[in-house]
Amino acid sequence: MKISESDIRRQVRDYLRVKGWFVFHVLQGLGCYLGVTDLIAVKDGRVLFIELKTARGRQSQHQKKFQADLEAAGGEYVLCRGVDELRERGI
């Protein structure tokens, strides 16, 4: 069975909430910064911008630019393909 990005989003969101993170899904829309991440999570003053991808998924040019702009401003960007990657990062 093929896992979808929405499946990954649910798993990651639920995992983070169990770990005590305030997490929400961001919908791209009118006036939204192009390439904004799928999820934003906050805990104890730490803010994660999480882009979700399937095993074969790749970032768009807008997503790469958002990541570069965010990291240049000192933000924390996470490219995530599943809960295991968060665990490996100690999240």
N, C-alpha and C positions, 0 to 999 in steps of 0.2 A: 504494500500500500504506500502510495506517495504522500509525503507529508507536505502540507501547504504552508505558506507564510502565515496565514491566519491561525493555523494550528500552533505554529511556533509562537506567535504573538500571545495566544491564550496561555500556553505553557509557561512562557517567560514571565508574563504578567502575574499569573497565579503564584509562581515560585517567588518572585520578588515580594509580593504582598505577604506571603507566609513569613518571609524574612524581615518583615517590618518596614518595607519601602512603601512610600506613597508613589504610585505609578499610574500613568494615564497614557492613552493612545492619542496620537496627534493625527488629525486628518488634513491632508493637503487641500488647500482651498484658496479662494480669492484673497489676495493680499498676504498669503503665507510665504515665508522664505522658501524659495525653491530648494528641494533636496532635504528639507527638514526630516529628522528621524521619525521612526514609527512610534517609539515610546520615549517618555521622559520619566526618570525615577529619581526620587529624592529621599535621603535618609541622613540624619545627623549632619546636615549642611552639605553633604556630598550630592552632586547632581550628575546623573548619567544620561547621556543622549544615546539611545540604543536604536541602531538600524538593524532590522531583522531581514535575514535572507535564508532561502532554502539552500541545500547543499550545493546546488549548481548556480544559484543566484549571484549576480554581480551588481556592483554599485553603478548608478548612472553618473554622468558627468556632473549633474547638479548635486548629487549626493556627495561626490568626491569634493566638490567646491565647498559645500556646507561643512564637511568634516575639516577641511583645511582652515576655513574661516573660524570655526569653533575652536579648534586646537590652537590657532594663533592667538585667540583671546583667552586661552588658559582653560578651556572647557574639556570635559572628558567624554570622548566618543567611543562607543563600543559597537563593533560590527559583530553581530551575534547570529549564529546558526542553530542555537539551542541552549537549553539550560546547562548542559555540561560545560560549555564555554564560560558561562558565568561562574560556575563552581571552580574551574581552573584558575580564574582571575581572583578568587577569594571573595566573590560577591555573593 
